[in-house]
C-alpha cells in the first residue's frame, strides 16, 4: 500500500507541477499581450493628438485667410463710389 500511495503522490505532484507551469505560461502570455496592446493604444493616441493638432492648425490658417479676404473685400467696397 505504501508503494501505491507513493506512486499516487508522484502522479499528483507531476500534475500539479504541469498545471503550475501552464498557469505561469498563461499569465506571462496574457501580460505580454496586454503590454503590446497598451503600446498600440498609446501610439494611436499620439497619432490622434498629432492629427488633431494639424487639423486645428489648418483651421486656424484657413480662418486667417478668410478674415484677410473679408477685410480686403470690405476695403474694396468702401473705395467704390456710391452712385445716386
Backbone as numpy.savetxt, mean C-alpha at the origin, in Angstrom:
# Nx Ny Nz CAx CAy CAz Cx Cy Cz
4.80 -55.41 28.74 3.99 -54.21 28.74 4.85 -52.95 28.74
5.96 -53.00 29.42 6.84 -51.84 29.50 7.41 -51.50 28.12
7.69 -52.50 27.33 8.20 -52.28 25.97 7.11 -51.65 25.10
5.87 -52.04 25.25 4.74 -51.47 24.50 4.53 -50.02 24.86
4.64 -49.70 26.13 4.48 -48.31 26.58 5.61 -47.44 26.04
6.82 -47.99 26.00 7.97 -47.25 25.49 7.79 -46.95 24.00
7.30 -47.94 23.24 7.08 -47.74 21.81 5.98 -46.70 21.58
4.92 -46.79 22.38 3.82 -45.81 22.28 4.32 -44.41 22.60
5.15 -44.30 23.62 5.72 -43.02 24.00 6.62 -42.48 22.89
7.42 -43.35 22.27 8.28 -42.94 21.16 7.45 -42.44 19.99
6.36 -43.13 19.69 5.48 -42.71 18.58 4.84 -41.36 18.89
4.36 -41.21 20.12 3.74 -39.94 20.51 4.74 -38.79 20.45
5.95 -39.01 20.91 6.97 -37.96 20.86 7.29 -37.62 19.41
7.37 -38.63 18.57 7.64 -38.39 17.15 6.51 -37.58 16.50
5.28 -37.94 16.82 4.12 -37.20 16.26 4.10 -35.77 16.77
4.33 -35.60 18.07 4.33 -34.25 18.64 5.47 -33.41 18.08
6.63 -33.99 17.88 7.75 -33.27 17.29 7.45 -32.82 15.87
6.85 -33.72 15.09 6.48 -33.38 13.72 5.42 -32.28 13.71
4.43 -32.40 14.60 3.38 -31.38 14.66 3.96 -30.04 15.07
4.90 -30.06 16.00 5.52 -28.81 16.46 6.31 -28.17 15.33
7.08 -28.95 14.59 7.83 -28.41 13.46 6.88 -27.88 12.38
5.79 -28.59 12.16 4.79 -28.13 11.19 4.19 -26.80 11.61
3.90 -26.67 12.89 3.33 -25.42 13.41 4.33 -24.27 13.28
5.58 -24.54 13.60 6.61 -23.51 13.46 6.74 -23.08 12.00
6.74 -24.05 11.08 6.82 -23.74 9.66 5.63 -22.93 9.19
4.44 -23.29 9.66 3.23 -22.55 9.29 3.30 -21.11 9.78
3.70 -20.92 11.02 3.79 -19.56 11.58 4.84 -18.75 10.83
5.99 -19.36 10.51 7.04 -18.65 9.78 6.54 -18.24 8.40
5.89 -19.17 7.70 5.40 -18.88 6.35 4.35 -17.78 6.39
3.44 -17.85 7.34 2.41 -16.82 7.47 3.03 -15.47 7.79
4.00 -15.46 8.69 4.67 -14.21 9.05 5.40 -13.62 7.85
6.03 -14.47 7.07 6.73 -14.01 5.87 5.76 -13.39 4.88
4.62 -14.03 4.68 3.61 -13.49 3.76 3.07 -12.16 4.25
2.83 -12.06 5.53 2.31 -10.81 6.10 3.31 -9.69 5.89
4.59 -9.96 6.12 5.59 -8.90 5.95 5.70 -8.51 4.47
5.57 -9.48 3.55 5.58 -9.15 2.13 4.38 -8.26 1.77
3.22 -8.60 2.31 2.02 -7.80 2.04 2.15 -6.40 2.64
2.76 -6.29 3.81 2.96 -4.98 4.41 3.87 -4.12 3.53
4.91 -4.71 2.97 5.80 -3.97 2.08 5.05 -3.53 0.83
4.23 -4.42 0.28 3.46 -4.08 -0.91 2.48 -2.95 -0.62
1.80 -3.03 0.51 0.85 -1.98 0.89 1.57 -0.65 1.07
2.72 -0.68 1.71 3.48 0.56 1.93 3.91 1.18 0.60
4.36 0.34 -0.34 4.76 0.89 -1.64 3.56 1.44 -2.40
2.40 0.79 -2.27 1.19 1.31 -2.91 0.77 2.64 -2.29
0.88 2.74 -0.99 0.56 4.01 -0.31 1.47 5.13 -0.80
2.75 4.81 -0.94 3.72 5.81 -1.39 3.40 6.24 -2.83
3.07 5.28 -3.68 2.71 5.62 -5.05 1.45 6.48 -5.09
0.46 6.15 -4.26 -0.77 6.92 -4.21 -0.50 8.34 -3.73
0.36 8.48 -2.73 0.70 9.81 -2.22 1.40 10.64 -3.30
2.34 10.00 -4.03 3.03 10.72 -5.10 2.07 11.12 -6.20
1.17 10.22 -6.57 0.19 10.54 -7.60 -0.73 11.67 -7.15
-1.11 11.65 -5.88 -1.96 12.71 -5.35 -1.23 14.05 -5.37
0.04 14.03 -4.99 0.83 15.26 -5.00 0.98 15.80 -6.43
1.25 14.90 -7.38 1.38 15.33 -8.78 0.07 15.89 -9.31
-1.02 15.23 -8.98 -2.33 15.71 -9.43 -2.63 17.08 -8.86
-2.34 17.29 -7.58 -2.58 18.60 -6.97 -1.70 19.66 -7.60
-0.44 19.31 -7.90 0.45 20.26 -8.57 -0.10 20.62 -9.95
-0.58 19.61 -10.69 -1.16 19.88 -12.01 -2.40 20.76 -11.91
-3.24 20.51 -10.93 -4.44 21.33 -10.73 -4.05 22.76 -10.41
-3.08 22.93 -9.51 -2.63 24.28 -9.17 -2.07 25.01 -10.39
-1.30 24.30 -11.22 -0.73 24.89 -12.43 -1.84 25.32 -13.39
-2.80 24.43 -13.61 -3.90 24.77 -14.52 -4.73 25.94 -14.00
-4.97 25.95 -12.70 -5.75 27.05 -12.13 -5.00 28.38 -12.28
-3.69 28.37 -12.13 -2.93 29.61 -12.31 -3.01 30.07 -13.76
-2.97 29.11 -14.70 -3.10 29.47 -16.11 -4.47 30.06 -16.40
-5.51 29.45 -15.83 -6.88 29.95 -16.03 -7.00 31.35 -15.47
-6.45 31.58 -14.28 -6.52 32.91 -13.67 -5.79 33.94 -14.52
-4.62 33.57 -15.06 -3.88 34.50 -15.91 -4.66 34.83 -17.17
-5.27 33.81 -17.77 -6.05 34.05 -18.98 -7.29 34.89 -18.67
-7.90 34.64 -17.51 -9.05 35.44 -17.10 -8.67 36.90 -16.90
-7.53 37.12 -16.25 -7.04 38.49 -16.05 -6.75 39.16 -17.40
-6.16 38.39 -18.30 -5.84 38.93 -19.63 -7.11 39.29 -20.38
-8.12 38.42 -20.30 -9.39 38.71 -20.98 -10.06 39.94 -20.39
-9.97 40.10 -19.09 -10.58 41.27 -18.44 -9.87 42.55 -18.86
-8.54 42.51 -18.96 -7.82 43.71 -19.37 -8.13 44.04 -20.84
-8.28 43.03 -21.68 -8.65 43.27 -23.07 -10.05 43.87 -23.14
-10.97 43.34 -22.34 -12.35 43.85 -22.33 -12.39 45.30 -21.85
-11.54 45.68 -20.91 -11.51 47.04 -20.42 -10.95 47.99 -21.49
-10.04 47.48 -22.29 -9.42 48.31 -23.31 -10.31 48.53 -24.52
-11.32 47.68 -24.69 -12.23 47.84 -25.84 -13.14 49.02 -25.56
-13.20 49.95 -26.50 -14.08 51.11 -26.29 -15.54 50.66 -26.36
-16.30 51.25 -25.48 -17.73 50.91 -25.45 -18.46 51.77 -26.47
-19.18 51.09 -27.32 -19.93 51.83 -28.34 -21.31 52.20 -27.84
-21.78 53.34 -28.31 -23.12 53.81 -27.91 -24.03 53.83 -29.07
